Each structure stands twice: as C-alpha cells, then as structure tokens.
Amino acid sequence: MSSHKKQVQAQKVFRWGWLVAGALVIVAAVLSFTFLNFNPVTSTLPQEVSVQDAAELRDQGAFILDVRQPEEWQEVHIPGATLIPLGELAGRLDEVPKDKPVVVYCRSGNRSREGRDILQQAGFEQVTSMAGGIRAWLAAGLPAVSGQ
C-alpha cells in the first residue's frame, strides 16, 4: 500500500475516532441530565425534592412557597411558609427572594411543579418542587400549623 493511501486511511480512522468520542460525550450528558435529575437552568437544586429534603432546606433558611388557595392554607400549612396562589404567582414574583433557595409546594405536587417552572422561566436559579405536597409532609409527621 502506498504511503498516500496509508495517510488517507489514517485520517479516516482519526475522524471516526473523534465522531465516536463526541457521540459518547453527548450520550453521557443526556444520561446525567436524565438520571441525576439535573436541570441546567437550576443547577444548584434538583427539579424535585422529598419532604425530608424540603424540611432540611427549610431549616437551612430556604424560602418555602405555598401555591395553594387561601382556604387550603387556612386548613394546614408548613410553618414559616408564604402563600402566593399559583394563579397570582406570575404577578407577584417580587415577593419571592432570588438570593436563597425556594421550595414550592401544594397539596399533592402538581401545582408546585407549575410554580417551580414559572419561577425558573422568570430567572430564579435556586428553585425546586416538593414531591407529594403537604399530604406527603403530613404523612411524614413533619410540623404543620392551621390558620394564619
């Protein structure tokens, strides 16, 4: 085989090696985003946390945001939480601090995910949703209060 053919073949192998390496990097990134619950918008917190993790964040000074309705809040809520109903959240963003972690919760976890997404789209970087909502919080025996 001539030296020119050897060079061409070596270049092909080199290119294929880079293509395979690049594909592996992409696959690794996708898997880490999927399986590690990594969110590039909020790299400091996962998209969702357990009630135990939410309680720990609360104890460390996180802002706890209840996005339920006032009558649900009156029935029971997390001590120290702030009530901003989901339908009002986009218009009341200035009431949510950007300089500390925010844990959003609701009754079961559905509205809190929507609230988290609203905050993320508004530029909040440290925000997460509490899995299971106040129902899971109460089932775990964590503290709760009624009324205002």
C-alpha positions in Angstrom: 0.0 0.0 0.0 1.3 3.4 -0.9 2.1 6.0 1.7 -0.6 8.3 0.4 -3.3 5.5 0.8 -2.0 4.9 4.3 -2.3 8.6 5.2 -5.8 8.8 3.8 -6.8 5.6 5.8 -5.2 7.0 9.0 -7.1 10.3 8.5 -10.4 8.3 8.2 -9.7 6.3 11.3 -8.8 9.6 13.2 -12.1 11.3 12.1 -14.2 8.2 13.1 -12.4 8.2 16.5 -13.4 11.8 17.1 -17.0 11.2 15.9 -17.3 8.2 18.3 -15.8 10.2 21.2 -18.2 13.1 20.5 -21.2 10.8 20.4 -20.1 9.3 23.8 -19.9 12.7 25.4 -23.4 13.6 24.2 -24.8 10.3 25.4 -23.1 10.7 28.8 -24.5 14.3 29.1 -28.1 13.1 28.3 -27.8 10.3 30.8 -26.6 12.5 33.5 -29.4 15.0 32.9 -31.9 12.3 33.0 -30.8 10.0 35.8 -29.3 12.6 38.1 -32.3 14.8 37.8 -30.0 17.6 36.7 -31.6 20.8 35.4 -29.3 23.1 33.6 -31.5 26.1 34.5 -31.2 25.4 38.2 -28.0 23.6 38.6 -27.9 24.1 42.4 -31.2 22.2 43.2 -32.9 19.2 41.6 -36.2 19.7 39.9 -38.0 18.0 42.8 -37.1 17.1 46.4 -38.5 14.8 49.0 -40.4 16.2 52.0 -37.4 15.3 54.2 -35.1 17.3 51.9 -37.6 20.2 51.9 -37.6 20.2 55.7 -33.8 20.3 55.7 -33.8 23.2 53.2 -36.4 25.0 55.3 -34.2 24.5 58.4 -31.3 25.9 56.5 -33.2 29.1 55.6 -34.9 28.3 52.3 -38.0 30.3 51.3 -41.0 27.9 51.5 -43.7 28.9 48.9 -47.2 27.5 49.2 -49.0 27.9 45.8 -52.4 26.6 47.0 -55.6 28.6 47.6 -56.2 30.6 50.8 -58.8 28.1 52.1 -56.3 25.3 51.8 -53.7 27.4 53.5 -56.1 28.1 56.4 -56.7 24.4 56.8 -53.0 23.5 57.2 -49.6 24.7 56.0 -45.9 24.5 56.7 -44.7 26.8 59.5 -42.9 29.8 58.1 -44.3 29.3 54.6 -45.5 32.1 52.4 -48.8 31.8 50.5 -48.9 33.0 46.9 -51.6 31.1 45.0 -50.4 29.7 41.7 -52.8 31.9 39.6 -51.2 35.0 41.2 -47.5 33.9 41.2 -46.5 35.5 37.8 -47.7 38.9 39.1 -46.1 38.6 42.5 -42.6 37.5 41.6 -41.1 40.4 43.5 -42.3 38.7 46.8 -40.1 35.7 46.2 -36.4 36.1 47.0 -33.8 35.4 44.4 -30.9 35.2 46.8 -31.9 32.0 48.6 -33.3 28.5 47.7 -37.0 28.4 47.1 -39.1 25.2 47.8 -42.5 25.3 46.2 -45.3 23.1 47.5 -49.0 22.5 47.1 -51.5 19.8 48.1 -50.0 16.8 46.1 -47.2 18.1 43.9 -48.8 19.1 40.7 -49.3 22.8 41.2 -45.9 23.1 42.8 -44.2 21.9 39.6 -46.0 24.6 37.7 -45.0 27.2 40.2 -41.4 26.0 40.0 -41.5 26.3 36.2 -42.9 29.8 36.4 -40.1 30.9 38.8 -37.4 29.3 36.6 -38.8 31.0 33.5 -38.6 34.3 35.4 -34.9 33.7 36.1 -35.0 32.1 39.6 -32.0 29.8 39.7 -32.4 28.1 43.1 -35.9 26.7 43.0 -37.4 23.2 43.4 -40.7 21.5 43.9 -41.6 19.4 46.9 -42.7 15.9 45.9 -46.0 14.8 47.3 -47.0 18.2 48.6 -48.5 18.9 52.0 -50.1 15.4 52.0 -46.6 13.8 52.0 -45.4 16.3 54.5 -48.1 15.4 57.0 -47.8 11.7 56.3 -44.1 12.0 57.3 -45.1 13.6 60.6 -43.4 16.9 59.9 -44.7 20.1 61.7 -47.7 21.9 60.3 -50.0 24.7 61.5 -53.5 25.8 60.9 -55.0 29.3 60.4 -52.8 32.3 59.9 
